[in-house]
Amino acid sequence: MIKPVEIIPLGGLGQFGMNCSLLKYGKDMIMIDCGMAFPRGYQRSIPGVSLMIPDLSALNKIPAKVKGIILTHGHEDHIGALAYVLENINVPVYGSPLTLGLAKSRLEERDVLSRSKLVEIKSGNKFTIGPFSIEPVLIDHSFPDSFSFAVTLPAGTVIWTGDFKLEEESPDHDASAEKILSAYGDAGVLALFSDSTNSCSPGFSPPENSIREPLRELFRKAEKRIVISAFASSIKRIQFIMELAAEFDRIVIPVGRSMIRNINIAHQLNYLSVPAGILRSLKEAPSIDPERMVILASGSQGEPLSALTRLSNEQVKEIHIDKGDTIILSTKKIPGNENSINWVINQFYRHDAIVYDCDNSVVHASGHAYSEELGKMIRLVRPRFFIPIHGDFRQLKTHASLAESRGIAEERISVIENGDHLQINQDGFKIIDRLDLNCRFIDEEFLDEVNEIVLRERRHLSLRGLIIAILRLDSMTGIQVGDPELTFRGFIDQADYMDIAAEAKRKITEIVKKTSLAEKRDIESFNETLRIEIRKVFRKRTGKKPMVIPFTVEV
């Protein structure tokens, strides 16, 4: 019996980043990508949270088993959660040599590499995972060796574009992908799952090499130090920068752990050509003339601990931003990160640097298809059903409208979001379930997950502050020894509220007097009573509910 194809997105639909979906047939599943996302909106206010990854608890709610993970390419929003996923499920991972090369370093950090099975794949070489017959199709993107996937099942073939563009004007463009996809279209495609990131942008996306001349002009104009920031996994962009540095007799100094790591990996795997003698380490920076220096920094989205942010704050001791330095942000501003990026830009302006970004210069070319390329993908594949993926809800809906304008009937288009369980067969589609998904939050400084209790405490501390109360009791009699001590952190200025502190101390003394010695011996219960009563005092007087931590010390 031919079963329907099922898709359950765990991330990337209705949001930017954290791309991760499950493709299910019967009792078998494959995972397509497992990426991370940066916190956005209210999430940025959670102290110490630097990354978000998909909620894998959904795997316990689906009566099927993941047989393998296939990776479209190596950008962090597609592979950044892989190490955390492999801690929970031990399955083979399939990707290009560069994608797997970048993933390996993340797996080493989490100590899961030794038990992971990584399988290199190449365009056109089909492979199988259970009932899934998969053909990787080399597709244009800002990351070398990016793949779309044609997945054939008894129910039909689905095309998963991954991130893509159709760079017909680029000298690196390989038209074979269009021929392969068109051949699948001729044979019949059940469903097309297509990248929606730039569905709101009309026309055709500019090719990656379109920024070469604008960047060359900025290098030509620069009289002093150049600081240029790009995504650390944008290997093609990094290659441009290396070539321009060599052309203008400059030295490249990578700054930021991910930038240094990715340059080394891409160079070792022959995806990045590094001119002889051009790379130097950060510790060598003080001995290099600023006029010959190109600082290649990660952190283009204004992440608080990133290399670019630290450079703007003068927190990199080897490099000091001076008047006339050239700062180039060669990336798009990811929605939700605008305030952080603008803050970093303003910091550079405080140093009298000259700043170029995508708002005032041609310093970035998107790796995602614009509307005309999306329409061309639809014409090539001619799917029976169309499902937009990768984008916020506006982008998904816009892409759906585009598909309808290109001849796909409205009833054959499904706009789904994270957690929707979509079932497709030749007769139609329907959402059969909706999973309640939550993000998992990662503290990158510790490379570990932050559970909900810790998140709640961090939010509480950041919004309401902390009061520490120390009480000394005679170990024999239980009588109070000396006055209680109160310490405020992030709540109110203790010096300005001495009367409230005095009232709280009186309340503590009152509780001690009316509590029996036996009750005081139960320290945990006694401290809980103190916590509640102290908090009542401050809530009544200030309207705030600080976190209160009492310590009872026997002397």
Residue, then its C-alpha position, 0 to 999 in steps of 0.5 A: m500500500i502506498k502511504p502518504v508523504e508527511i512533513i513536520p517542520l521543527g524550525g524555519l517556517g514562520q521565523f528566520g533561521m533554525n531551519c529543521s524539518l522532518l520528512k516522514y514516510g510510514k515509520d521512517m523519517i529523515m531530518i533535513d537540516c538542523g540549524m540554529a537561530f539568534p534570539r529575536g525580539y523579547q528573546r534578546s532580553i534573556p540574559g546569557v542566551s546567545l542561540m536557539i535550537p529546535d525542540l526535539s521533544a517532538l520526536n517523542k510524539i511522532p510514531a516514526k524513527v529518524k534514519g538519517i540527517i541530510l544537510t543542504h549546506g553549511h551555514e549556521d542556520h542549517i547546521g548550528a544545532l547538529a551537535y545538540v541533535l546528535e546528543n539525542i539521536n545517533v544517526p548518519v549525517y550526509g553533506s558536502p565535504l565543506t558542510l561536514g568539515l564545518a560541522k565537525s568542529r562543532l561536534e568536537e566542541r560537544d564531544v560527539l564527533s567520535r560517535s558520529k557517522l558523517v557521510e560525504i555526498k556529491s551532486g548527482n550521486k544518489f543514495t538511499i536512507g530506508p525508503f527515501s531515494i535521494e539525489p543531491v542537486l548542486i545549486d547556486h547559493s552563497f555557500p560552496d557546494s550547496f544542495s537541493f534534494a530530490v527525494t523519491l518515494p513510492a508516493g512520488t518525488v518531492i523537491w526540497t530547494g534548500d537556500f538557493k538562487l539562480e545566478e545566470e549572470s555569474p561565471d560560476h553558474d552551473a546550468s546543470a541544476e536547472k536541467i536536472l530539476s526540469a527533468y524531474g518536472d517532466a517525470g512529475v513532482l508531487a510537491l515543491f518545498s521552496d526557499s521563501t527568504n526573498s519572496c518579497s524582493p522583485g526581479f532577480s537577485p544580484p550575483e555574488n560577484s556583483i559586489r566585487e567592484p564596489l568592495r574593490e572601490l572601498f579598498r582603493k579609497a581606504e587610507k588606514r585600517i580596514v575592518i570588514s565583517a561577514f558571516a564566518s561561513s560565507i566562504k565565497r565572500i571571504q575569498f573575495i576579501m582575500e583576493l582584494a587584500a592581496e591586490f592592495d598589498r594588505i595583510v588579513i587578520p581574522v578575528g573571532r573563533s568561528m572566523i578563524r576556524n572556518i578559514n582554516i577548514a575551508h583552506q584545508l579542504n581546498y574551498l578557499s585559496v589563500p595567497a601566500g603570506i597574506l594571513r597573520s594572527l591577531k597577536e601579530a597585529p601590533s607589528i603591522d602598519p594600520e595602512r596594510m591591515v584588513i581585520l576580518a571579523s565575525g559578529s556582523q549581527g551585533e552579537p554582544l560577545s562577538a569580535l565585531t562588537r568587541l572591536s567597536n568597544e575597544q575590547v580587543k587589546e591588539i587593535h584600536i579603532d582610529k579616526g579614518d579607519t574603514i568599517i565594512l559590514s558585508t552582510k544583510k541585517i537579519p530582521g530583529n537584529e537591527n538595534s544591535i547592529n546599529w548600536v555597533i555602528n554608532q560605536f564605530y562612529r564614536h571613534d571617527a571611523i567611516v562605516y559602510d553597510c547595506d544601507n549606504s553601499v553595495v557591500h552585500a549580495s543575497g544568497h537567496a532567490y528573488s521573486e523572478e528566480l522563485g517563479k523560474m523554479i516553479r516553472l522548472v519543477r511544475p509541482r502538483f503541490f507547492i509549500p513555501i519554506h524558510g522565511d517569516f509568515r509574510q514571506l511564506k504568504t508572499h511566496a504562496s501568492l507568487a506560486e498562484s500567479r505562476g499557475i498553481a491553483e490555490e487549493r494546491i498550495s499549503v502555507i504551514e508553520n513550525g509544528d504543523h504535521l502536513q500529509i500529502n498524496q496524489d489526491g491532496f493534502k491536509i494538516i493532520d496534527r499540530l505539535d506544540l513546539n518550544c525553542r531550546f536556548i543555548d548559552e554559547e559561553f558554556l556551550d550548554e543548554v539553559n533549562e526553563i528554571v534557569l531562564r525564569e530565574r535569569r528573567h526574574l533577576s534582570l527585571r526585578g533584582l535580588i535581595i540577600a538576607i543573612l541572619r545569625l542565630d545562636s546554635m544552642t538557643g536559637i536567639q538572634v545574634g546581631d542585626p540581620e544583613l541585607t544586600f541589594r543587587g539590581f533592585i533599588d539603591q540601598a542607600d536611598y531606601m534605608d527605611i524599607a531595609a530597616e522595616a525588613k530587618r524588624k520583620i526578620t527579628e519579629i519572625v525569629k522571636k515568634t518562631s520556636l526553636a524546633e521550627k528554626r531547626d528546620i532551616e529550609s522551612f524557616n528560610e522559606t518563611l523569611r523569604i515570603e515575609i521579606r518579599k511582602v515588605f518590599r512589595k508593599r513599599t515599592g510595588k516590586k517583587p524582587m528575588v529574595i534569598p535568605f541565609t540562616v547561619e548558626v553561630 
